Amino acid sequence: MVSAEFNPMGTTALVTGASSGFGVGYAHALAERGADLVLVARRQERLEALAVELAETYGTVSTVIPLDLSRTDAVAELVADLRSREITVGTLVNNAGFATYGTFVDLDPARELEEVDVNVRALTALTHALLPGLLTTALKHPHGAALVNLASTAAFQPVPHMAVYGASKAYVLSFTEALWYETRGTGLKVTAICPGPARTEFTEVAGNDELSFYRRQLSVDDVMHTTFAALDRASVPPHAVSGTQNAVLARLSTLSPRRAVLNTIGRLSAPGRRR
Ligand SMILES: NC(=O)c1ccc[n+]([C@@H]2O[C@H](COP(=O)([O-])OP(=O)(O)OC[C@H]3O[C@@H](n4cnc5c(N)ncnc54)[C@H](OP(=O)(O)O)[C@@H]3O)[C@@H](O)[C@H]2O)c1
């Protein structure tokens, strides 16, 4: 395997969902590699505390932009804000996202659409708006520009009881892999990261205690390791699954008959079940 270590030193990386979980991990890992940061999420105090921590630890300059990405005008506002501050983003980590849990017909339709807006709509709009800058940065800083989109192992098959979440992550995986292909030869490192269940605020937000009973949960560090191992490769993979067991299960899901996979996942994800 040829190494082409990802080196964003002297560039700016934007992380959405930087107030919690993987987003905080990405902010630290990118700052450690010398990038300045743009931190985006709704909880401003958390972002500001993180900006101070990054400055003290790595000497990083962070720009805090509190924003609700479920708003339809959020990305246009963010892009205008970046332009007025003359910030060119060289690495984009589309990490903000959440899940809802339950039988689709019983879930709040407004919250389901909010999930599509954050997980799919904002990610697509932000990628489109920032991709030209990522490509320019890739030319100026070899191995220094990246597009990292957070998919999930939920992307590899439909997920009953998390129907919209599974579909949103299938979109992220498919979209990112297509962009991986379209940007070949540009020097931009493009990959979709697919974690399995992990210890963050994710299950709490989903209101799903069931998920926290998965025995093998990943840590934020595990997911950072998967991400940066992928980015450090000369040939960055279109997607990377975090965790060996998760990688095997994801592969099995794609190779097995769809109906059998649906029945298994449907049973495993059913409310009241403990794993
Ligand atoms: N943890 C897992 O088991 C797991 C597994 C696979 C994939 N993932 C994916 O990994 C990503 C990060 O999740 P996590 O596990 O780190 O969960 P988390 O701890 O709940 O963090 C989610 C982040 O998304 C932000 N966010 C949510 N809604 C937002 C909105 N409307 N506008 C702006 N930001 C918003 C949150 O910030 P605010 O609340 O401050 O806005 C928070 O910073 C998500 O895309 C998730 O789907 C997670």
PDBQT file of the ligand as one rigid body, heavy atoms in Angstrom, charges set to zero:
ROOT
HETATM    1  N1  LIG A 301     -22.916   6.946  16.763  1.00  0.00    +0.000 N 
HETATM    2  C1  LIG A 301     -23.281   6.010  15.920  1.00  0.00    +0.000 C 
HETATM    3  O1  LIG A 301     -23.665   4.894  16.322  1.00  0.00    +0.000 OA
HETATM    4  C2  LIG A 301     -23.166   6.279  14.420  1.00  0.00    +0.000 A 
HETATM    5  C3  LIG A 301     -23.009   5.172  13.569  1.00  0.00    +0.000 A 
HETATM    6  C4  LIG A 301     -22.911   5.405  12.204  1.00  0.00    +0.000 A 
HETATM    7  C5  LIG A 301     -22.960   6.692  11.691  1.00  0.00    +0.000 A 
HETATM    8  N2  LIG A 301     -23.140   7.744  12.552  1.00  0.00    +0.000 N 
HETATM    9  C6  LIG A 301     -23.190   9.094  11.950  1.00  0.00    +0.000 C 
HETATM   10  O2  LIG A 301     -22.137   9.873  12.448  1.00  0.00    +0.000 OA
HETATM   11  C7  LIG A 301     -22.487  11.250  12.414  1.00  0.00    +0.000 C 
HETATM   12  C8  LIG A 301     -22.155  11.896  13.752  1.00  0.00    +0.000 C 
HETATM   13  O3  LIG A 301     -22.965  11.296  14.750  1.00  0.00    +0.000 OA
HETATM   14  P1  LIG A 301     -22.499  11.076  16.249  1.00  0.00    +0.000 P 
HETATM   15  O4  LIG A 301     -22.528   9.623  16.511  1.00  0.00    +0.000 OA
HETATM   16  O5  LIG A 301     -21.267  11.840  16.539  1.00  0.00    +0.000 OA
HETATM   17  O6  LIG A 301     -23.787  11.697  17.007  1.00  0.00    +0.000 OA
HETATM   18  P2  LIG A 301     -23.944  12.930  18.010  1.00  0.00    +0.000 P 
HETATM   19  O7  LIG A 301     -23.004  12.803  19.142  1.00  0.00    +0.000 OA
HETATM   20  O8  LIG A 301     -25.423  12.979  18.318  1.00  0.00    +0.000 OA
HETATM   21  O9  LIG A 301     -23.537  14.201  17.116  1.00  0.00    +0.000 OA
HETATM   22  C9  LIG A 301     -24.359  14.667  16.079  1.00  0.00    +0.000 C 
HETATM   23  C10 LIG A 301     -23.897  16.052  15.635  1.00  0.00    +0.000 C 
HETATM   24  O10 LIG A 301     -24.762  16.500  14.586  1.00  0.00    +0.000 OA
HETATM   25  C11 LIG A 301     -25.195  17.835  14.891  1.00  0.00    +0.000 C 
HETATM   26  N3  LIG A 301     -26.526  18.112  14.365  1.00  0.00    +0.000 N 
HETATM   27  C12 LIG A 301     -27.660  17.384  14.516  1.00  0.00    +0.000 A 
HETATM   28  N4  LIG A 301     -28.704  18.034  13.985  1.00  0.00    +0.000 NA
HETATM   29  C13 LIG A 301     -28.227  19.206  13.493  1.00  0.00    +0.000 A 
HETATM   30  C14 LIG A 301     -28.827  20.334  12.862  1.00  0.00    +0.000 A 
HETATM   31  N5  LIG A 301     -30.164  20.406  12.635  1.00  0.00    +0.000 N 
HETATM   32  N6  LIG A 301     -28.040  21.363  12.482  1.00  0.00    +0.000 NA
HETATM   33  C15 LIG A 301     -26.701  21.341  12.742  1.00  0.00    +0.000 A 
HETATM   34  N7  LIG A 301     -26.074  20.302  13.341  1.00  0.00    +0.000 NA
HETATM   35  C16 LIG A 301     -26.848  19.256  13.726  1.00  0.00    +0.000 A 
HETATM   36  C17 LIG A 301     -25.215  17.896  16.428  1.00  0.00    +0.000 C 
HETATM   37  O11 LIG A 301     -25.023  19.263  16.845  1.00  0.00    +0.000 OA
HETATM   38  P3  LIG A 301     -26.131  20.184  17.561  1.00  0.00    +0.000 P 
HETATM   39  O12 LIG A 301     -27.082  19.302  18.283  1.00  0.00    +0.000 OA
HETATM   40  O13 LIG A 301     -25.316  21.077  18.464  1.00  0.00    +0.000 OA
HETATM   41  O14 LIG A 301     -26.758  20.946  16.439  1.00  0.00    +0.000 OA
HETATM   42  C18 LIG A 301     -23.967  17.072  16.772  1.00  0.00    +0.000 C 
HETATM   43  O15 LIG A 301     -22.837  17.872  16.762  1.00  0.00    +0.000 OA
HETATM   44  C19 LIG A 301     -23.968  11.318  12.028  1.00  0.00    +0.000 C 
HETATM   45  O16 LIG A 301     -24.074  11.615  10.653  1.00  0.00    +0.000 OA
HETATM   46  C20 LIG A 301     -24.453   9.895  12.300  1.00  0.00    +0.000 C 
HETATM   47  O17 LIG A 301     -25.544   9.536  11.496  1.00  0.00    +0.000 OA
HETATM   48  C21 LIG A 301     -23.234   7.567  13.898  1.00  0.00    +0.000 A 
ENDROOT
TORSDOF 0
